[in-house]
Amino acid sequence: MKQTPDNHQSDEFLNSDSLQEERRLNQALAIRWKGLLWLTIGWAISWAIGWELGLELDRVIRNAIEAVFEISIDPSPSNFFRFSLIGLTIGGLIGGAMGGGTLVWVLWKENLLRRKQIFIWVMLGWGIGGAMGLPLGRTMSLAIGGMICGLVGGGIMVWVLWKENIFSYTRSVILVLLGWVIGLAIGWGIPFEIRWLINLVIGWSAVGGFIAWLLRKAKILHHMHSPLWIILGWLIGGAGSFVVWFIGFIFIRAMGDGVGDSPVMAMYALIFLVAGLIVGVATGITFTAFVLRREKTINYMQVFSQIAPGLVVVGLIIWAVVWAMINVHVTSFNFARLSDFAIRSAVSGATGGAIMIWHLKKATKS
């Protein structure tokens, strides 16, 4: 007797597939912006390590060539390109692979990925992009290098995510790819003056964020937007400190050529530096106090016990970073150079990651 197919089992199979797809869409909609923070941190650290490692390897290779062939190589990019960009290629491969690993790890933690093999493909794609982008950044410009890196690494990444049905529309692929290309081009190509302001914003935001996290952990903050207001207050404090420092800069320039002209100029610089810090910290604490007044039940001794250690820890971290930027120079390793590229990469990671997460949430709604 000929058997008829079990339509009931077939319907159950189709329903299970549709339920799985619906669950994945809900997970995409529920992706948390907190993941962008970890992505930005991991992205910045990865590319900073790759850049510094690449420069160190290039230095070692250049010295080896000079020793073996008894020649002197001009380290300028035009002549350096003929002999050695192998180090930056290796550094870009390592930095890109680490950055790609961070990116896909965030998506994995959000339960958007099903296969662990995606780690390999995304890491390989960004590694290839870095192996091309960092040498181009050294020989041409960092903006062009970032653009090529984003085009190659981002292109391979969005293709993999397309195959995994993370992106369902061609528009999603194009916009996310453009986000990473633009993010890397802008982030790596930031001029010095803007980088200085970005460092200021990141520093004061980190102070406010750390204090908000301490208060939230101590269950002192209950309103959803209270941490954001605290961070905003410390940002305004940072702007106030910048105004004081800028006035000091104008005053010192009017009095002489620079800080090192005399002990008096150095004293003026120290006074304006301390005054700016006082204005910034006072403004941040004032905003924090206003936010805490909105919380109905607060214990001021408990608040003080959270804020005071937080300020001490932040102060020690800032002191350690500034000291390292001035004093840490092992062979040609330069902490200031490493932190500079970390800031550049943080901007690129935050830009590309924000566009990706935003469009991932938006595209799944349509």
Buried (B, 14 or more C-beta within 10 A) or exposed (E): EEEEEEEEEEEEEEEEEEEEEEEBBEEBEEBEEEBBBBBBBBBBBBBBBBBBBBBBBBBBBBEEBEEEEEEEBEEEBEEBEEBBBEBBBBBBBBBBBBBBBBBBBBBBBBBBBEEEEBBBBBBBBBBBBBBBBBBBBBBEBBBBBBBBBBBBBBBBBBBBBBEBEBBBEEEBBEBBBBBBBBBBBBBBBBEEEEBEEBBBEBBBBBBBBBBBBBBBEEEBBEEEEBBBBBBBBBBBBBBBBBEBBEEBEEBBEEEEEEBEEEEEBBEBBEEBBEBBBBBBBEBBBEBBBEBBEEBEEBEEEEBEEBBEEBBEBBEEBBEEBEEBBEEEEEEEBBBEBBBBBBBBBBBBBBBBBBBBBBBBBEBBEE
